[in-house]
Amino acid sequence: MTATPSPARTVAVVTLGCARNEVDSEELAGRLAAEGYELVEDADGADAVLVNTCGFIESAKKDSVDAILAATDSGASVVAVGCMAERYGTELADALPEATVLGFDDYAQIGGRLDDVLAGRPLVPHTPRDRRTLLPISPVERSAVLAGAGGRVEDAGPAIPGHDWLRRRRLAAGPSAAIKLASGCDRRCAFCAIPAFRGAFVSRPPAEVLSEAAWLAGQGVTELVLVSENSTSYGKDLGDLRSLEKLLPQLAAVEGIARVRVAYLQPAELRPGLLEVIAGGGGPGAVIAPYFDLSFQHSSPALLRRMRRFGGTDDFLRTIARARELAPGAGFRTNVILGFPGETEDDVAELERFLTAARLDAVGVFGYSDEEGTEAVRLPGKLDQAEIDTRVRRITDLVEELTAQRAEERIGEHVEVLLTEDLSAEEGPGTWLGHAAHQDPDADGTTTVSGIPAGSVPGQVVRAEVVGTEGIDLVAVARVPSATVAGR
């Protein structure tokens, strides 16, 4: 008599934090599926829950801890991975005995590690280390190390999540997907701990990125969002700082891709040539989105130097003006930090001057918090939390007013909207939700479009005229239905 095969063990993957973490989760999901695990959406009833944590700032760490504790309520075995798990290792394991804590070096054997957890075999959590020390200081020498390992980072020593697209399995079904250009960061911003636990900057070879883009297009993706810790550094370890300028047109030419956008640009490294490639295709039907996700963090020159960053209000405004010369409808988003040690009222006023003049589409406002291992922890001039909170509210209120005004300025503009959800049942026939080229699919507001032809599907792009706003969200009417395209 033939034995009945045992049912596959089930695992739910919960992702916190940024799009980079989403890519890592999809690589982990692919590895688990290849090793016989069944991926499920609901933690309730699953054998295991994999929580991909974020460890960027205090609020993100709290959200990660809450997600781990919530996962334990399901009765499943809980495994914490991701940035917070890598950053704290044994410390997090001691604080949360409810979960097993794994680091990046466990990712290549994630199926076996999960087998151990479900079998009750104890695993020793890693002791955190500065991952910048795992590859040569010289960026070009890093490429030589990886080339000597056949291009496989994990064979060279340090594990770099999200670089093994051959194992990736999509967890989301939408038409937009993130793709990693690189991992790690060589900058030394005084407030940021990311380089220490994500490691030195490593670019992925262009051919590998193009292959993953083609694979994603075959999965129904029509919009690629290029992510990394610092996309403007792409190629410096490959011996060509113009690598991204060359790669973008190639990605735009991938069959089925209707839009390519770049996230995480460092203002101090935004070269004129790269700016022109991103902004230069801003006309109708453009595949490279004229979209600038610029990490300004502040605009006071003195405070930026204290942060170990560069530039200031006037430099940033010149960059924005140049992009708008090439693409008047270009989109701009940024993040700013309030309450960094030594920040004065004059610094906050300078930031207000910049934000008012810049007319940005989206701004994230964060309050400073001490992060272990960073230079800022040791700086004098710490502000009371109450004062930080007051400044955050002040700038948040300003930003909400300014970004709503910027949205209103777009009334009358024609925008290219990538359709994501059919709202016909709720809002009337031919009404769809989507996002324009200046709107990141996850963070920058949406565009609701009426007049979409029957038979349209998610991932199509339609040209529409903006006729109204709701905060930063746009309301538009499709004006040229015949220009609607699926991919290209």
N, C-alpha and C positions, 0 to 999 in steps of 0.2 A: 504494500500500500504506500502510495506516494505521500510524504509528509506535507502538511499544509505550511507554506512559507510564513514566517513570522511577519507581522505587519511592520512597515517602516516606522522607525521612531520619528516623532514630530518635533519641530523646533520653530518657534516664533522669533523673528528678529525685530527689535525695537531700536530705532535710530534717533539720537538727539544731536543737536548742533547743526553744523553747516552742510553744504552740498558735498564737500570733500568726504565727510563721514558717510554720506549716502552712498558714494561710490565704494568706499571700504566695505559697507554692509553688503552691497551687491556682490562683491568679490567673495566675502565670507559665505554668503548664501549659495553661490555657485560651488564653492569648495564642499560645503555640507551636502548639497544635493548630489554631487558627484560621488560622495562617500555613503550614499544610501539614506540620507535623512529626507523626510518630507517637510517642505516648508509650509507653514500655516500662518494665517494672519492673526488669529485669536490666541492669546496666551492661555486662556482658560481651556483646559483639556490637553494642552501641549505637554510633551515630556520635558522640554527644556525651553527656556527663554534666554536669548542672547541680547543683552542690553549694550548697545554701542554708545558709550558715554561721551560727553563733552567736558573738557577741563579748562576752558579758556578763561572765564572770569567767575567770580564768586556765585553769581546768580545761576550760571550754567552748571556749576558743580552741584548746587542745591537741587536743580531740576534733575540732574543725573541720579543723585542719591534717592530722590523721591521716586524716580522711575524704577530703580532697582527694588526698592521696598514694595512698590505697587506690584511688581512682577512676582514677588514672593507670595502675594495673596492668591495667586492662581494655583498654588500647590505644585507648580513645576520646579525643576531644578533651575537655578538662575546663575548665569555666567555674565560677568561684567568684562567688557573689552573696551577698546577705544582710548581716547586721549586721557580721560581721568584715570582709567585703570593703568595705563602705561605710566602716567606721571607719578602716581602714588604707590602702586604695587602693594607691597606688604602692609603699608600703613592703611590703605583702603580695605584690605582683607581683614585686618584686625578690627577696624571700625564697623565692618559689615560682614559678620560671620555667616549671614544668611546667603551670601553669594560667593561663588568662586571667581577669583580675579585673575585674568590672563593678560599678558602683554603682547606687543606687536610680534615678538619673536615666536609666539605660539600660533600665529595665523596660518602658517604653512601646514601645520598639523592639527587644524581646528577640529576636524572630524574625530581624530583620536583623542584629543583633549575632552571633547564632549562625551565620547564613549567612557572615558575614565570617570567623569563627573556622574554620569547616570549609573555606573557600576559601583559608585561609592568609593572609588580609589582616590586617596588624597593627592592633591597637587600642591606643590610648594609655590606660592606667589613669588614673582620676581622682585629683586631689589632694584629700584630705579637707578638709571645712570644717564649721564649726559650723552645723548645719541649723536651729538655733533662730532664726538671723538671717534666714531666708528668708521669714518671715511676720511681720506686725505683733506687737508686744509685747502689745497689748491683745487678749484673746481674742475680744471681740465684733467688733473690726475685722477679724479673720481671716475671719469669716463673710462680711463685706461683700466682701472680696477674692475669696473663692471664688464668691460669688453673681455678682460681676461677670464671672467666667469661666464662667458657665453652670453653676456647681456642680462643675466638673471641676477637681480639684486640679492635675493635670498641665498643664492649660492656664493655670493661674495662676502657674506657675513650678516650685515644688518637687514632686517626685514623692512620693506617699505610698502605699506598697504596701498591698495588701489592701483598698482602698476601691472597687475596680471589680468588683463582683460579677457584672456582666453578662458578664465574660470568664472567670469562675471555672469550673474543671472539677475535680470531686472526684477525688482520688487514693486515698481510702480508701472502703471500702464499708460501714463500720459504721453503726449507727443514731444515733451521736452526732457532732456536727460543731460546730466553733468558728465564731463569727461576730464580726467586728470591730465594736465600738462606736465606737472612736476609735483614733487613733495619736498617738504623741508624749507628752511629759510636761513640765509647767511647774515641777515641784518641783526642788529643788536639794539632794538628799541628798548628803552629803559623799563617800560611797563609790561613787556610781553615775555611769557615763559615758553611759548610754542617752540622756538628753535631747539630748546634743550630736550624736549621729549619727542619732537617730530624729526629732529636730526638736520644734517646739512642739506643744502639745496641739491636736488637731483632731477634733471630733466629727463623726460621720456623721449626716445628717438622719434623723429617725425614720422617715419614709416609705421611705427607701432601705433601712434595716435591716429593716423589715417586709416589703418586697418580696423581699429576699434570704432571709428566714426562710421565706416562702411557697415560694420556689424550692427551698430545701433540703428542705422537707417533700415537695415533689413528687419529690425525688430519693430518698425513702425515709428521710429523717432524722426521728426522733421526739424527739430531745433536742438543744437548742441550748445551747452554752456561750458566754456573752458574754465576750469578751476585749478587752483594751486594755492600755496601760501603767498606767492608773489609771482604773478604771471609775467611781469615785465622783466624778470630775470631769466626767462626761458631761453635756453640755448647757450648761456654763458659757460656751462660745463661741457658743451658740445663744440666749443671753439667758434661759435658764431652768434653774436648778440642780435643779429637780424633774423634769427630762426623763426620767431613768431610772425614777423612781417611776411616771410616766405610761406609759412605754414597756413596762414589764414586763407589766402586765395585757393590753396589746394583743398582745404576742408570745405570751402564754399562750393567747390566743383564736385563734391561727392554726390552721386546720384541719390535723389530722394531728400536731400537736406535743403530746407527752405530758409534756414536762418542759423547763423553762427554768432554767438556773443562771447565776449571775454570778461571774466570777473577777476577781482582782486588785483588791480593795477596799483603799483607804487608810484605816486606822483613824481618823486625825485628821479625815477628811472624811466619815465615815459618819454622816449626818444621821439624827435619830430617825425621820423619815418614811420614808426609804429602808429603814432597819432593819425598820420595821414592815411594809412591803410584802414584803420578802424573808421575814421570819419569820412573817408573819400568815397565810400559806396553808399552814401545816404539817400540816394534817389529812389524812385519807385522800382520795386522789384529787387532791391538790394538784398543780398544774402548775408553779407557781413553787417551786423547791426551797428549803427553809429551810437554806441552805448559805452559809457565810461564809468566803471565802478572804481572810483579813486579813493584810496584810503588816506584821507587828509588828516584825520584824528584831531586836528586843531588848526588854527591859522595864525596864531601869535608867533612871530619868528623866535622871540626869546624863549617861549615855553617849548616850542618844537625842538630847539637845540637841547633843552633840558631833557626832553624825551629821547634824545639821540636821533632826531629826524631833521629834515631839511625843508626849506621853502618858507612860505608865509602867504599872507593874504594877496599881495600884489602878484607874486609868482603864480599862485593858483588861478587868479582871475585871468592872467594872460593865457594860461593853458586852456582854460574854458573858452575864452574868446576865440582862440585859434581854431579849436574844434568846431565852434559854431560858425566860423567863417566858411568852413568846408561843408558842414552839415547843420543848417539852422535848427533842425528839429532834434538834434542829438540829445540823448538822455544822459543824466548825471545823477549818481548816487554816491553817498559817502557815509562814514561813521565818524562821530566826534566823541572825545572823552572830556568830561568836566570834573574838576577837582583834583587834577594831577598835582603832586606836591609842588608848592611854590606858585601855583596859579593865582594871579591877582585880579582885581576888578578890571584893570586895564586890559588884561589878557582876555577876559570874557567879553568885554566891549569890542575888542578886535575881532573875536570870533563872530559876534553879532554883525559887525560890519561886513565881514566876508560872506556870511550866509545870506544877508540881505541883497548884496550885489550879485552873488553867484547864480541865483534863481535855479536851485537844484530841484530835481524831481523827487528825490527820496533821501532822507537823512536818518540814520540811527543815532540815538543819543544815549550815552552810557556814563554812569558815574564811576570814577576811579575806585579801584579796590587793590590793596596790597596783594601781590602774587609772589609766593615763595620763590627764591632763587633769582629774582630780578633786581636790577640796580635800583629801581625806584623805591624798593622797601627801605633802603638805607638813606634815602634823601631827606634833608630837613624840609620844613615848611608844610608838614601834613595839615590838611584841613579837617575840621570836625565833620562827622558824617551828616549832621544837620545842614551844614553849609553846602556840602556836596549835593545833597538832595534838593536844596533850594535852587542851586544853579542848574541842575538837571531839569527841574520843572520849568524854570525860566526859559531855557533854550528849547525844551520840548514844545512849549506853548508857541514860541516864535517859529519853530520849524513847521508846526502844524498849519500855522497861518500862511507861511511862505510857500510851502509845497502845494497847498490848496490854490493859492494865487497862480502858481506856475501851471497847474492843471488848467485853470481857467484861461490862461494865455493860449492854450492849445485849441480852444474853440475855434472852429473854422479850418484847422489844419487837416490835411489828409494823412492818415496813418496806416501802416501795414499791420494788420491784426492777425495773430496766429490763434485760430479757434481751438478752444479746449473743452467746452461743455455746452451741449444743446439745452437751452432754457425755454424751448418752445412751449412745453407743457405748463410752465409756471408763468412765463412772461408774454406769451403770445407767439404765433407761428413766425419762424424765421429769426428768432432772437437767440443769440449765442453769447457766451462768456469767452473772453480771450485776453491776450495781452499784446500791446503794441511793441515796436522795436525798442522804445525807451523804457520798457517795463520788464524787469527781471521776472521770470515766471513764479518765483517764490516770495519776493520781498517788496515789490515796487508798485503795488496797485494793479487794477484790472481794467479792461475795457469791455463794456457791454455793447454789442452790435446788433441792430435790427436790420431786416431786409436781406437776410442770408438765404440763398436759394435752397429749396428742398433737395435732399440728397447729399448735402455737405457732411463732412466728417471731421473729427478732431485732427489737428495737424495741418489743415489747410490754412493758407494765408489769403486774406481779402483786404482790398484797399477800401477805406471808409473815411467819412468826414466826421470830425468831432463836433457834436452839437450840444453837449452839456457835460457837467461834472458832478460828482458826489465825493467831496473831499479830494483825495488824489486820484480817485477812480474816474474814468472817462465814460461818457455815453456817446455812441457813434451810430451812423447810418451807412450801410454799404452803398457806395455810389457807383461802383463799376463792377457789378457782379460777374461780368465776363472775364475780369482779370483774376478771379479766384483761381488759385493753383493748389494742387496737392503735391507737396514737395516742390518740384519744378517740372 
